[in-house]
Amino acid sequence: MADAAPRNPWKTATVVGIRPETPRAKTLRLKFEQPVEHMAGQYFIVRLTAPDGYTAQRSYSCASPPDGSNELELTIELLDGGEVSTYLHNVVEAGDELDVRGPIGLWFVWNGDHPACMIGGGSGVVPLMAMLRYARTTGKSDLVRLLVSVRSPADLYYADELPGPETTVIYTRQNPPGVNRASGRLRMTDVPEVADDATVYVCGSPDFCDSVTDLLIGNGVLAERIRVERFGPTGD
Ligand SMILES: Cc1cc2nc3c(=O)[nH]c(=O)nc-3n(C[C@H](O)[C@H](O)[C@H](O)COP(=O)(O)OP(=O)(O)OC[C@H]3O[C@@H](n4cnc5c(N)ncnc54)[C@H](O)[C@@H]3O)c2cc1C
């Protein structure tokens, strides 16, 4: 009997657009041959293969909302010396093909049917943006609250889309003009009120996730309501 087809095979995606989000983050728009069904919050794995066969692969969250199309977007932060992120930033051009596998992850997802409080640090906003966009495109914005923490205005991804009644941005090092909050790390007073039946999604660096989780639990949010996605090195 023939082997069953792999459940999540590698696919070829063509880069059909690249746009800067910040000086250190770019969004790649990828086009697949077939529609890609994904949920808001899931991620994909991108694999690079060198001419000698050496491969490197890393996980990247999907920034675009589920829409049944054959295109999706990944936003990549440039890490100095980073093997894959520097290639995706400095080498990849529109028209190039990438090996991509996914979607992956059934835990850090929002399917649009319950309240969500989303807290992201830096590039950790990426999967939360998919959730916010999904909420907006399906008319469910009243279910979501997004809190984004960045160092300065120049570090804010998706800046043109973030203003909105569901969103709050805090700046840890440098405020834009007109912001009265004293810059500094995220405090409980920054966190939107968490409805009793809300799931709290926390995403960012391991340090960010740990400090936000400690803050939430220290302020009475039940651990079972918190879902965390750490963007640390994966060793893939
Ligand atoms: C589930 C998941 C989803 C992710 N989604 C995104 C995303 O949407 N956008 C995005 O930009 N990244 C995302 N990441 C991180 C991404 O997978 C890579 O870790 C990152 O791009 C660095 O890879 P690199 O090959 O450039 O660096 P590497 O060559 O792996 O590492 C270079 C140096 O940077 C350090 N390093 C590695 N990763 C990180 C990191 N994330 N933060 C700080 N230092 C690091 C390493 O320890 C090393 O010192 C995600 C990670 C996970 C696990």
The ligand as a MOL file (V3000), in Angstrom:
LIG
                    3D

  0  0  0     0  0            999 V3000
M  V30 BEGIN CTAB
M  V30 COUNTS 53 58 0 0 0
M  V30 BEGIN ATOM
M  V30 1 C 6.3320 29.9470 16.8950 0
M  V30 2 C 7.3060 31.0390 16.4850 0
M  V30 3 C 6.8720 32.0750 15.6870 0
M  V30 4 C 7.7550 33.0890 15.2970 0
M  V30 5 N 7.2890 34.1290 14.5450 0
M  V30 6 C 8.1320 35.1250 14.1790 0
M  V30 7 C 7.6570 36.2390 13.4270 0
M  V30 8 O 6.4700 36.3480 13.0900 0
M  V30 9 N 8.5610 37.2030 13.0770 0
M  V30 10 C 9.8860 37.1220 13.4440 0
M  V30 11 O 10.6610 38.0280 13.0870 0
M  V30 12 N 10.3520 36.0870 14.1790 0
M  V30 13 C 9.5120 35.0800 14.5340 0
M  V30 14 N 10.0020 34.0130 15.2570 0
M  V30 15 C 11.4530 33.9240 15.4990 0
M  V30 16 C 12.1310 33.2220 14.2910 0
M  V30 17 O 11.7000 31.8680 14.2160 0
M  V30 18 C 13.6630 33.2060 14.3860 0
M  V30 19 O 14.0230 32.7510 15.6600 0
M  V30 20 C 14.2960 34.5630 14.1260 0
M  V30 21 O 13.9310 35.0490 12.8250 0
M  V30 22 C 15.8260 34.4670 14.2020 0
M  V30 23 O 16.2830 33.5560 13.2430 0
M  V30 24 P 17.7090 33.7910 12.5790 0
M  V30 25 O 18.0180 32.5780 11.7800 0
M  V30 26 O 17.7350 35.1040 11.8760 0
M  V30 27 O 18.6820 33.9030 13.8230 0
M  V30 28 P 19.6480 32.7530 14.3810 0
M  V30 29 O 20.7670 32.5400 13.4120 0
M  V30 30 O 18.8090 31.5800 14.7630 0
M  V30 31 O 20.1810 33.4120 15.7040 0
M  V30 32 C 21.0660 34.5590 15.6740 0
M  V30 33 C 21.2280 35.1020 17.0660 0
M  V30 34 O 19.9910 35.6700 17.5070 0
M  V30 35 C 19.4740 34.9750 18.6430 0
M  V30 36 N 18.0330 34.8250 18.3640 0
M  V30 37 C 17.4540 33.8900 17.5970 0
M  V30 38 N 16.1150 34.1000 17.5120 0
M  V30 39 C 15.8730 35.2110 18.2380 0
M  V30 40 C 14.7070 35.9500 18.5160 0
M  V30 41 N 13.4840 35.5940 18.0200 0
M  V30 42 N 14.8360 37.0530 19.2810 0
M  V30 43 C 16.0390 37.4450 19.7580 0
M  V30 44 N 17.1900 36.7850 19.5250 0
M  V30 45 C 17.1170 35.6790 18.7870 0
M  V30 46 C 20.1930 33.6620 18.6820 0
M  V30 47 O 20.3010 33.1860 20.0050 0
M  V30 48 C 21.5400 34.0310 18.1000 0
M  V30 49 O 22.3520 34.6330 19.0660 0
M  V30 50 C 9.1170 33.0250 15.6880 0
M  V30 51 C 9.5540 31.9600 16.4990 0
M  V30 52 C 8.6680 30.9880 16.8960 0
M  V30 53 C 9.1640 29.8770 17.7790 0
M  V30 END ATOM
M  V30 BEGIN BOND
M  V30 1 1 1 2
M  V30 2 1 2 3
M  V30 3 2 2 52
M  V30 4 2 3 4
M  V30 5 1 4 5
M  V30 6 1 4 50
M  V30 7 2 5 6
M  V30 8 1 6 7
M  V30 9 1 6 13
M  V30 10 2 7 8
M  V30 11 1 7 9
M  V30 12 1 9 10
M  V30 13 2 10 11
M  V30 14 1 10 12
M  V30 15 2 12 13
M  V30 16 1 13 14
M  V30 17 1 14 15
M  V30 18 1 14 50
M  V30 19 1 15 16
M  V30 20 1 16 17
M  V30 21 1 16 18
M  V30 22 1 18 19
M  V30 23 1 18 20
M  V30 24 1 20 21
M  V30 25 1 20 22
M  V30 26 1 22 23
M  V30 27 1 23 24
M  V30 28 2 24 25
M  V30 29 1 24 26
M  V30 30 1 24 27
M  V30 31 1 27 28
M  V30 32 2 28 29
M  V30 33 1 28 30
M  V30 34 1 28 31
M  V30 35 1 31 32
M  V30 36 1 32 33
M  V30 37 1 33 34
M  V30 38 1 33 48
M  V30 39 1 34 35
M  V30 40 1 35 36
M  V30 41 1 35 46
M  V30 42 1 36 37
M  V30 43 1 36 45
M  V30 44 2 37 38
M  V30 45 1 38 39
M  V30 46 1 39 40
M  V30 47 2 39 45
M  V30 48 1 40 41
M  V30 49 2 40 42
M  V30 50 1 42 43
M  V30 51 2 43 44
M  V30 52 1 44 45
M  V30 53 1 46 47
M  V30 54 1 46 48
M  V30 55 1 48 49
M  V30 56 2 50 51
M  V30 57 1 51 52
M  V30 58 1 52 53
M  V30 END BOND
M  V30 END CTAB
M  END
